[in-house]
Amino acid sequence: MEIRWAKSAQKHRIGRQRSGHVVQTTGTIIRQPPPEESPLEEDRIVFLGPDPNGVMLEVMAIETSQGLLIIHAMKMRQKYRPFLKGNADA
């Protein structure tokens, strides 16, 4: 699967290596509908997990004909903690 990054994916200063690591290693993936104001109609695929340094990230992507396009990456917000698998204290 090819992974590409939109400019918006680095808005929060999370580099490609860090966000790519989460996409490739996470066990927690959820799907969300797009926000109403979004020009992109595709569902969001949200990858939740640690980067190589153990910092928990949320990485959001959409599926395209060419693979995944990462559109958002940042430190994981509290609202995603209930979705984490196997870690009640995360």
C-alpha positions as CSV (number, residue, x, y, z in Angstrom):
1,M,0.0,0.0,0.0
2,E,1.4,3.4,-1.0
3,I,1.3,6.2,1.6
4,R,1.3,9.8,0.5
5,W,1.1,13.0,2.6
6,A,-1.0,16.1,2.0
7,K,0.5,19.5,3.2
8,S,-2.1,19.6,5.9
9,A,-0.6,16.4,7.5
10,Q,2.4,18.4,8.8
11,K,0.4,21.4,10.2
12,H,1.1,20.2,13.8
13,R,4.8,19.5,13.0
14,I,4.5,15.7,13.0
15,G,7.0,14.4,10.4
16,R,6.4,11.7,7.8
17,Q,8.5,9.2,9.7
18,R,6.5,9.5,12.9
19,S,3.0,9.5,11.2
20,G,4.0,6.7,8.8
21,H,5.2,4.6,11.8
22,V,1.8,4.9,13.4
23,V,0.0,3.9,10.2
24,Q,2.2,0.9,9.7
25,T,2.2,-0.4,13.3
26,T,-1.0,0.5,15.1
27,G,-3.6,-1.9,16.2
28,T,-6.3,0.7,16.6
29,I,-8.0,2.0,13.5
30,I,-11.4,3.7,13.4
31,R,-13.5,5.1,10.6
32,Q,-15.2,8.5,10.8
33,P,-17.4,10.4,8.4
34,P,-16.0,13.6,7.0
35,P,-16.8,16.9,8.8
36,E,-19.7,18.7,7.1
37,E,-17.5,21.6,6.0
38,S,-14.9,19.3,4.4
39,P,-14.4,19.5,0.6
40,L,-13.3,15.8,0.8
41,E,-16.3,13.4,0.9
42,E,-14.4,10.2,1.8
43,D,-14.6,8.7,5.2
44,R,-11.6,9.3,7.5
45,I,-9.4,6.4,8.6
46,V,-8.0,7.3,12.0
47,F,-4.8,5.5,13.2
48,L,-4.1,5.7,16.9
49,G,-0.8,4.7,18.4
50,P,2.7,5.6,19.5
51,D,5.4,7.1,17.3
52,P,8.9,5.6,17.5
53,N,9.5,7.7,20.7
54,G,6.3,6.5,22.4
55,V,4.3,9.7,21.8
56,M,0.7,8.8,21.2
57,L,-0.5,10.2,17.9
58,E,-3.7,10.4,15.9
59,V,-3.1,10.1,12.2
60,M,-6.0,10.7,9.8
61,A,-6.0,9.5,6.2
62,I,-8.4,8.9,3.3
63,E,-8.3,6.1,0.8
64,T,-7.5,7.0,-2.8
65,S,-7.0,5.0,-6.0
66,Q,-3.2,5.3,-5.3
67,G,-3.3,4.2,-1.7
68,L,-3.6,6.2,1.5
69,L,-3.3,10.0,1.7
70,I,-2.5,11.2,5.2
71,I,-4.3,14.5,5.7
72,H,-3.8,15.1,9.5
73,A,-1.4,14.1,12.2
74,M,-1.0,15.4,15.8
75,K,-0.6,14.3,19.4
76,M,-3.6,12.2,20.3
77,R,-6.5,14.1,21.8
78,Q,-8.4,12.9,24.8
79,K,-11.5,12.2,22.7
80,Y,-9.7,9.2,21.1
81,R,-8.6,7.5,24.3
82,P,-11.7,5.3,24.6
83,F,-11.0,3.8,21.2
84,L,-7.5,2.4,22.2
85,K,-7.4,-1.4,22.2
86,G,-6.1,-3.2,25.2
87,N,-5.1,-0.2,27.3
88,A,-7.6,1.1,29.8
89,D,-5.2,3.7,31.2
90,A,-4.0,5.1,27.9
